[in-house]
Amino acid sequence: MTATPAFAHALTTLSFGLICLAVTSACGAHSTGSRSAESREGSEPTSTGAEPAASAARRGTGTLLVANKAEATLSFVDLASGEVVATVPTGTGPHEVAVSPDGGTAAVADYGAQAGGSTLTVVDVPRARVVRTVELGEHTRPHGIAFLDDRRVAVTTEGSGSLLLVDVEAGKVETAVPTGQRVSHMVALDPRRERAYVANIGSGSMTVVDLAAGAKVADVATGAGAEGIAVSPADGRVWVTNREADTVTAVDPESLEVVATLPSKEFPIRAEATPDGRWVLVSNAESGTLTVIDARAAAVARTVDLSMQPAGGDGRMFDDFGASSVPIGIEIAPDGKTAWIAHANADAVQVVDLETWKPAGALTAGKEPDGMAHSPRTVERPSADRRSP
């Protein structure tokens, strides 16, 4: 496809991208197995589920969209009130969600469960309703997703080992770029270079895709279990979390060489860069902590204890993670002052103050929240429950 100025401009507005481990899929297999609870960093859980809502100053404005894997729903959290104002159905196993640059449309990757999913659920954000389901055909287990402009998304599909470019308004796949790697999971965009970067869990690598040409450029080895991925808006450096190696790798966008490898224990699963590029946040699912990386110095600045009380219940995806509340998804507010962390085993979204580096309350969504996205828009017709299709 041919890049346009509008395309490049739209990409600059993106929130860079947001495991989901399906029990019966390659996505969920990790070679280390269950780790001892005694080896976890941080203290034992100190809260009892969702804490009282954070102050309005720390909740932010607009709407936080939360994908709830276990119940196949998308929650709309009004950040001004801290309340869930709408809930809509998605396909089975919604793992990630992205919002268009104008904030009006959300697209959810329906990963599936025992049977791999092959759809995207497209949602009108202000009206809090599903507008269409996009069929991906042979491209199963869609996962990482990011908007290219107000109508097109880039989405990884583990089943076909591809990065798809999909027109969610027309409901069709425009381009499929094979990665040639195993378990292509998360995606992040580089607007300056018109690239997408795909983290490949099974291959321990990052695939570089030229969006204008719709073609693969290169693979870069990062570390065992490469999963989370983020691009710094300041310098374009790519940060990859390697969940089996317990490391985070920094890749130079020009040379495509690894320039730093930092520790992050245990099970680093997601990465997000702050809007100014100053910090990179990494959620560690098994230790229940947040690694804060000084992106300019390429050094670990601090580790934040995110401990929450697990909600309990049978059949949870991360039962083998012991007492961890399993922080996964990270979303950062546009002003860079607040981060929201989805705790899959606590059924809660934690609010973290990025000025004090302390938890500042929690919001409630659905069962096993994971992927999140922020929209500056609010729901126009709030309702206590919109669970009907």
Phi and psi in degrees as a GROMACS rama.xvg file:
@    title "Ramachandran Plot"
@    xaxis  label "Phi"
@    yaxis  label "Psi"
@TYPE xy
-97.692  127.845  THR-2
-75.0884  146.199  ALA-3
-124.339  160.875  THR-4
-56.6404  -38.7355  PRO-5
-63.6577  -38.4828  ALA-6
-61.6255  -48.301  PHE-7
-64.2492  -38.8715  ALA-8
-65.2652  -41.3981  HIS-9
-62.7216  -37.7574  ALA-10
-63.6261  -31.821  LEU-11
-67.533  -17.3371  THR-12
-87.566  -1.76989  THR-13
-72.4248  151.524  LEU-14
-89.4185  122.427  SER-15
-73.7873  138.599  PHE-16
-144.642  119.927  CYS-20
-102.855  113.931  LEU-21
-81.392  132.239  ALA-22
-58.8219  -35.5742  VAL-23
-103.385  14.1269  THR-24
-118.919  169.289  SER-25
-63.4255  -28.7099  ALA-26
-57.001  -32.2373  CYS-27
-93.3247  -5.80884  GLY-28
-84.6878  127.913  ALA-29
-131.441  136.04  HIS-30
-70.7768  -19.7171  SER-31
-79.2751  -18.5367  THR-32
69.9593  -164.407  GLY-33
-73.4524  134.781  SER-34
-104.554  152.704  ARG-35
-63.657  138.125  SER-36
-63.6641  -28.3213  ALA-37
-66.1381  -19.6053  GLU-38
-89.1705  -2.58266  SER-39
-70.2479  142.797  ARG-40
-81.0322  159.218  GLU-41
86.6152  171.287  GLY-42
-87.4759  173.638  SER-43
-66.5379  158.387  GLU-44
-54.8165  137.445  PRO-45
-114.174  -12.1603  THR-46
-111.365  172.725  SER-47
-120.464  70.8929  THR-48
83.7951  -147.702  GLY-49
-70.3578  121.026  ALA-50
-76.6773  170.551  GLU-51
-54.9615  146.166  PRO-52
-56.9438  144.882  ALA-53
-67.5521  163.857  ALA-54
-62.0205  155.121  SER-55
-57.701  -33.0394  ALA-56
-64.2855  -29.6435  ALA-57
-99.1214  -13.6693  ARG-58
-76.2544  -36.4578  ARG-59
96.6509  -166.185  GLY-60
-127.646  164.535  THR-61
87.5953  -151.31  GLY-62
-128.884  134.549  THR-63
-101.388  121.691  LEU-64
-97.8195  130.66  LEU-65
-126.279  122.702  VAL-66
-86.1868  124.975  ALA-67
-105.81  104.278  ASN-68
-61.7928  -46.6958  LYS-69
-71.7306  -23.9433  ALA-70
-114.551  5.66299  GLU-71
53.9039  54.8436  ALA-72
-138.562  165.069  THR-73
-123.517  121.008  LEU-74
-94.806  141.484  SER-75
-108.582  108.147  PHE-76
-100.243  116.907  VAL-77
-75.3183  115.101  ASP-78
-73.7081  -23.0863  LEU-79
-66.9782  -37.9328  ALA-80
-101.742  -19.8787  SER-81
77.8966  13.5445  GLY-82
-108.797  149.676  GLU-83
-76.1748  116.205  VAL-84
-101.809  -11.851  VAL-85
-162.403  153.655  ALA-86
-141.427  130.981  THR-87
-125.171  154.543  VAL-88
-78.2454  152.137  PRO-89
-128.108  -175.463  THR-90
-71.8044  173.587  GLY-91
-63.016  137.401  THR-92
62.3236  57.1673  GLY-93
-70.8144  113.496  PRO-94
-99.7693  -36.9614  HIS-95
-136.634  153.401  GLU-96
-138.77  143.834  VAL-97
-130.983  153.739  ALA-98
-119.353  140.134  VAL-99
-65.0503  157.602  SER-100
-55.0099  -32.4936  PRO-101
-84.2495  -2.123  ASP-102
77.8935  2.15937  GLY-103
-90.2959  -21.3924  GLY-104
-127.383  139.595  THR-105
-120.137  146.54  ALA-106
-127.162  131.044  ALA-107
-112.504  132.878  VAL-108
-86.9982  114.454  ALA-109
-90.2542  88.9999  ASP-110
-66.6062  -32.1763  TYR-111
94.9208  -173.453  GLY-112
-129.788  -115.6  ALA-113
-61.3558  -40.7791  GLN-114
-93.9598  131.79  ALA-115
-66.3945  137.539  GLY-116
-77.3985  163.458  GLY-117
-148.66  36.817  SER-118
-138.324  161.263  THR-119
-117.236  136.387  LEU-120
-98.4854  122.645  THR-121
-104.061  130.512  VAL-122
-126.794  137.539  VAL-123
-83.3494  113.212  ASP-124
-68.0274  -52.6207  VAL-125
-60.7793  -32.3241  PRO-126
-95.0262  -5.00105  ARG-127
49.2048  57.4598  ALA-128
-147.38  150.331  ARG-129
-75.7246  129.002  VAL-130
-104.649  -26.0509  VAL-131
-168.397  163.184  ARG-132
-119.008  127.157  THR-133
-98.3878  122.051  VAL-134
-85.0543  132.153  GLU-135
-102.963  -0.206683  LEU-136
64.7038  -123.898  GLY-137
-69.6421  -12.0157  GLU-138
-89.0519  93.647  HIS-139
-97.3187  165.733  THR-140
54.2912  60.0407  ARG-141
-66.2708  143.293  PRO-142
-138.831  -89.6512  HIS-143
-65.1335  139.643  GLY-144
-148.445  141.241  ILE-145
-152.829  142.877  ALA-146
-78.9553  136.258  PHE-147
-88.3234  -36.4503  LEU-148
-155.589  -163.004  ASP-149
-74.0099  -5.5362  ASP-150
-133.317  -6.79957  ARG-151
-121.779  143.605  ARG-152
-125.303  155.992  VAL-153
-104.673  130.155  ALA-154
-140.542  135.681  VAL-155
-82.4548  148.111  THR-156
-132.157  109.797  THR-157
-64.2556  -37.5337  GLU-158
-60.6332  -38.9638  GLY-159
-103.722  -0.910021  SER-160
59.2084  50.7656  GLY-161
-137.958  162.12  SER-162
-110.044  121.098  LEU-163
-100.823  145.305  LEU-164
-108.83  117.179  LEU-165
-123.445  131.99  VAL-166
-87.2152  105.456  ASP-167
-78.9449  -16.0425  VAL-168
-79.0034  -44.3549  GLU-169
-78.3753  -19.0023  ALA-170
72.7576  40.1018  GLY-171
-143.995  152.102  LYS-172
-81.1374  123.224  VAL-173
-87.609  -43.3734  GLU-174
-144.802  142.618  THR-175
-124.406  120.033  ALA-176
-109.882  107.663  VAL-177
-64.5773  136.296  PRO-178
-87.2809  -25.707  THR-179
70.1303  14.9398  GLY-180
-121.394  167.129  GLN-181
-96.9672  133.796  ARG-182
56.664  65.5111  VAL-183
-74.7995  113.182  SER-184
-113.305  -64.9169  HIS-185
-110.951  159.786  MET-186
-136.041  144.405  VAL-187
-135.436  150.441  ALA-188
-108.772  145.744  LEU-189
-119.102  95.0327  ASP-190
-65.3681  -32.6225  PRO-191
-64.9534  -37.3364  ARG-192
-105.143  3.75511  ARG-193
51.4749  52.736  GLU-194
-125.874  160.126  ARG-195
-121.452  145.505  ALA-196
-119.84  130.21  TYR-197
-116.056  129.127  VAL-198
-91.1485  130.445  ALA-199
-114.003  105.238  ASN-200
-59.6175  -52.1514  ILE-201
-66.8522  -27.4709  GLY-202
-99.4194  -9.07157  SER-203
61.039  43.0827  GLY-204
-143.602  171.058  SER-205
-121.991  129.16  MET-206
-100.425  133.934  THR-207
-100.407  127.584  VAL-208
-121.525  129.623  VAL-209
-81.698  111.561  ASP-210
-71.0745  -35.1197  LEU-211
-66.2111  -40.2398  ALA-212
-87.5221  -17.3954  ALA-213
63.937  44.0566  GLY-214
-143.988  152.002  ALA-215
-73.6155  139.735  LYS-216
-102.772  -48.4049  VAL-217
-167.387  165.437  ALA-218
-117.016  139.939  ASP-219
-124.553  122.283  VAL-220
-70.321  128.564  ALA-221
-118.603  -41.0749  THR-222
160.699  162.302  GLY-223
-61.6408  128.671  ALA-224
76.4764  36.6883  GLY-225
-58.2573  121.39  ALA-226
-134.699  -67.1258  GLU-227
-74.7793  151.233  GLY-228
-153.715  139.635  ILE-229
-149.191  151.896  ALA-230
-114.38  130.052  VAL-231
-74.4759  125.58  SER-232
-69.5838  -12.2189  PRO-233
-80.5659  -46.2954  ALA-234
-130.962  1.06274  ASP-235
77.3194  3.26306  GLY-236
-62.9883  139.836  ARG-237
-102.176  132.167  VAL-238
-115.09  126.079  TRP-239
-123.32  129.448  VAL-240
-90.6343  132.913  THR-241
-112.072  96.4308  ASN-242
-66.4568  -32.0076  ARG-243
-81.2635  -30.3686  GLU-244
-86.277  -11.2048  ALA-245
56.4538  44.5136  ASP-246
-137.26  165.629  THR-247
-125.443  129.847  VAL-248
-110.766  136.777  THR-249
-105.524  130.85  ALA-250
-119.184  129.533  VAL-251
-71.3452  129.965  ASP-252
-72.4545  -19.8015  PRO-253
-87.0199  -52.0299  GLU-254
-84.9981  -18.4031  SER-255
57.6329  34.5012  LEU-256
-107.957  148.318  GLU-257
-70.0835  125.407  VAL-258
-111.451  -11.6775  VAL-259
-162.244  147.021  ALA-260
-135.555  121.488  THR-261
-120.098  151.687  LEU-262
-76.4797  147.038  PRO-263
-158.71  102.217  SER-264
-113.247  145.055  LYS-265
-118.37  141.515  GLU-266
64.0494  61.7921  PHE-267
-64.2881  124.841  PRO-268
-123.539  -27.3608  ILE-269
-138.968  155.383  ARG-270
-138.582  139.933  ALA-271
-142.162  138.711  GLU-272
-97.7233  143.467  ALA-273
-69.0474  156.382  THR-274
-55.8936  -29.6654  PRO-275
-89.0836  -1.25279  ASP-276
76.3992  5.69863  GLY-277
-71.2844  -39.5048  ARG-278
-126.8  152.104  TRP-279
-121.621  126.004  VAL-280
-102.785  134.312  LEU-281
-126.89  123.63  VAL-282
-88.5584  134.902  SER-283
-111.6  104.949  ASN-284
-65.3579  -36.4449  ALA-285
-87.019  -36.5781  GLU-286
-82.0343  -14.3963  SER-287
69.0687  37.0627  GLY-288
-128.75  168.668  THR-289
-121.575  120.18  LEU-290
-88.6525  127.504  THR-291
-107.241  116.779  VAL-292
-104.758  130.808  ILE-293
-77.2031  105.685  ASP-294
-67.3406  -32.3237  ALA-295
-72.1239  -38.7691  ARG-296
-88.4837  -11.6811  ALA-297
53.0005  53.4477  ALA-298
-144.325  151.298  ALA-299
-73.0018  123.081  VAL-300
-89.4548  -38.5428  ALA-301
-167.825  165.965  ARG-302
-124.508  126.09  THR-303
-104.042  129.196  VAL-304
-77.3047  121.004  ASP-305
-107.104  14.2497  LEU-306
-49.8976  129.809  SER-307
-134.32  161.375  MET-308
-76.9192  122.588  GLN-309
-60.0642  147.933  PRO-310
-77.6158  -23.0091  ALA-311
80.5529  -174.4  GLY-312
104.991  155.787  GLY-313
-84.1753  158.404  ASP-314
74.3418  19.7964  GLY-315
-77.1086  147.867  ARG-316
-63.0298  -29.7779  MET-317
-115.194  38.4678  PHE-318
-58.6893  -28.9167  ASP-319
-82.7995  7.85765  ASP-320
-96.6495  19.1828  PHE-321
61.3536  -129.586  GLY-322
-85.3728  2.4195  ALA-323
-69.7599  142.679  SER-324
-82.1349  -3.70433  SER-325
59.4024  70.9286  VAL-326
-69.3927  130.106  PRO-327
-127.55  -86.8648  ILE-328
-59.9539  141.023  GLY-329
-126.145  132.535  ILE-330
-132.955  134.011  GLU-331
-112.272  134.993  ILE-332
-62.9458  150.986  ALA-333
-56.3835  -29.8219  PRO-334
-84.578  -2.50799  ASP-335
73.0901  11.017  GLY-336
-97.161  -15.9876  LYS-337
-135.966  142.572  THR-338
-123.525  144.993  ALA-339
-110.728  131.201  TRP-340
-120.991  121.829  ILE-341
-85.3393  124.341  ALA-342
-103.796  104.083  HIS-343
-63.5736  -34.3902  ALA-344
-92.8234  1.03813  ASN-345
-113.342  -5.61251  ALA-346
53.6978  43.6129  ASP-347
-147.645  157.296  ALA-348
-115.144  115.762  VAL-349
-84.9754  141.851  GLN-350
-99.9253  126.925  VAL-351
-119.97  127.356  VAL-352
-80.0656  116.322  ASP-353
-85.2807  4.73351  LEU-354
-97.1472  -37.1325  GLU-355
-97.9044  -14.1071  THR-356
58.7936  44.2452  TRP-357
-133.852  149.007  LYS-358
-60.3244  140.858  PRO-359
-129.726  38.7197  ALA-360
111.271  -173.427  GLY-361
-151.93  156.994  ALA-362
-117.802  151.645  LEU-363
-101.448  136.129  THR-364
-123.2  -117.498  ALA-365
-120.534  -162.371  GLY-366
-80.7815  129.656  LYS-367
55.4058  63.3088  GLU-368
-68.1592  149.572  PRO-369
-145.85  -90.9727  ASP-370
-68.7043  144.335  GLY-371
-139.731  160.019  MET-372
-152.386  149.88  ALA-373
-107.524  137.77  HIS-374
-122.401  138.758  SER-375
-72.0669  -12.1055  PRO-376
-81.6091  157.471  ARG-377
-116.692  160.235  THR-378
-71.7033  125.199  VAL-379
-74.2186  -33.315  GLU-380
-125.813  74.9206  ARG-381
-60.8127  144.084  PRO-382
-141.551  148.868  SER-383
-65.9184  -30.6092  ALA-384
-155.864  121.478  ASP-385
-124.983  56.7022  ARG-386
-85.189  -8.05983  ARG-387
-78.1198  143.153  SER-388
